[in-house]
Amino acid sequence: MALIKFPNAYTADMAISTGRNRFAVIGEPIVAVDLIDTVAAPGSAGGDLLATDGDAQAWWRTEGARVPAGDLPDLRALRRLRSALRETIEALVDGRLVPAEAVSDLNFFMQSAPASTRLLLTGTGLDAQRQWHPEYGGNPRLAFIATQAAQFLSDPSKVRRLRRCANPACSMIFIAVNPRRSWCAPGVCGNRARVARHYRRTGRG
Ligand SMILES: [Zn+2]
């Protein structure tokens, strides 16, 4: 499956496309939002960009240096984290109570691979490094995504920036760093809306 990359004017990052209807936005301020956008919500067009191990490997490659190095997690664990994040973030966007089970799942991922700070002597002073602990049985990549999300989602001023794409047929959620942003990817949903307006105006299509 070829990944097509195209620029996203608002985030200066990119989206990956795997067909006519399905794409993922890459480069949202927290990896958790990229992750939840790999699956379309029920009833919307598209499928799952993490359907197979090969899909997951491609997705981890696009996240690259944003996540800790080390072993890739089991695909089922990655999808379970995604479900917990999707439930949590959608509840926050819609102003609903966050389901307790989703919160306990996120806590599980963080506790199972905690991080500590390690000081290293350098030639001129000290360097502080974050060290992840897979010896507790968890996966540092998943723990990192959950921890980064926990810090973001517990800050109401940041939660206010979470938005659903203005295209009603699109299930993407994004972080509006630029408050004028209304599309997950202006080159995709924004273009579709412009084309639809054009056809309405000209009476074609
Ligand atoms: Zn969209």
Residues whose N, C-alpha, C, O or C-beta is under 5 A from the ligand:
A	BS01	ZN	C165 N167 C170 M172 C184 A185 C189
